[in-house]
Amino acid sequence: MIINYNELESIRRYKLMSNTVIPRPIAWIVTEDEGIINAAPFSYFTPLSSDPAVIIVSIGQKEEGIPKDSLANILKHKKATICFANEKNVEEVKLCANMLDKNESEVETYNIETKRVLEQFPPMIASSQTALFCEFYDKIDLPGKTTPILLEIKSQYAQDGLFNERFDGMPDNIGRSGIVFKKMEDL
Ligand SMILES: Cc1cc2nc3c(=O)[nH]c(=O)nc-3n(C[C@H](O)[C@H](O)[C@H](O)COP(=O)(O)O)c2cc1C
């Protein structure tokens, strides 16, 4: 079977790509605007380079011409804290995918505990074992509704004991396998 992408409507193309390019890590991105803390998961996410330490994440629109809150906040404040999800907080990740108004905070609405580790970056999700404190690096202008954003990692939080001095060690991250969440080491 050969599937011609030119003949697929965009929603079916999304479903097919999403069910094929697996497993994908999940960036649980925390941003801030005017004191409102926003958190949302994104799986069109991958590391691009370690020197510079740059990741890419593609973020869509809320509706025609209106960017998702995470994208709007990153473009405005040039900062994002990328947290990693694990089996213990997977239900909170799913809640954060609900579309709230721009002036509503997912972490407040769903009582998700955060902690501010670095003053100049958005707080991290307290139950994440590790988080990347990032600054806006660049964006790619694609036709369509999705904006790929490049973010440079400036610092990383790692829970005590997660890595040794040689950075051996691994967090219990979950990833996305089609529409299902799975522990990375089981994938
Ligand atoms: C596991 C998972 C992965 C997701 N990946 C993406 C993605 O890569 N890009 C995207 O635009 N939305 C993605 N979403 C949907 C967003 O999380 C959702 O639209 C969210 O409401 C955006 O919130 P915001 O407006 O606060 O940024 C994903 C949802 C889930 C549950």
The ligand as a Gaussian input file, in Angstrom:
#p B3LYP/6-31G(d) Opt

LIG

0 1
 C        0.455000      13.967000      24.351000
 C        0.012000      15.213000      23.633000
 C        0.824000      15.748000      22.640000
 C        0.458000      16.929000      21.984000
 N        1.290000      17.443000      21.028000
 C        0.979000      18.606000      20.426000
 C        1.894000      19.182000      19.471000
 O        2.980000      18.658000      19.191000
 N        1.560000      20.370000      18.903000
 C        0.378000      21.011000      19.220000
 O        0.126000      22.114000      18.699000
 N       -0.500000      20.483000      20.114000
 C       -0.212000      19.313000      20.725000
 N       -1.068000      18.777000      21.649000
 C       -2.295000      19.518000      21.980000
 C       -2.005000      20.653000      23.003000
 O       -1.480000      20.137000      24.204000
 C       -3.322000      21.399000      23.296000
 O       -3.802000      22.016000      22.126000
 C       -3.219000      22.418000      24.414000
 O       -4.523000      22.846000      24.772000
 C       -2.421000      23.649000      24.038000
 O       -2.439000      24.497000      25.156000
 P       -2.047000      26.029000      25.159000
 O       -3.083000      26.796000      24.334000
 O       -2.112000      26.364000      26.611000
 O       -0.678000      26.164000      24.579000
 C       -0.762000      17.572000      22.299000
 C       -1.601000      17.001000      23.273000
 C       -1.222000      15.832000      23.934000
 C       -2.124000      15.227000      24.978000

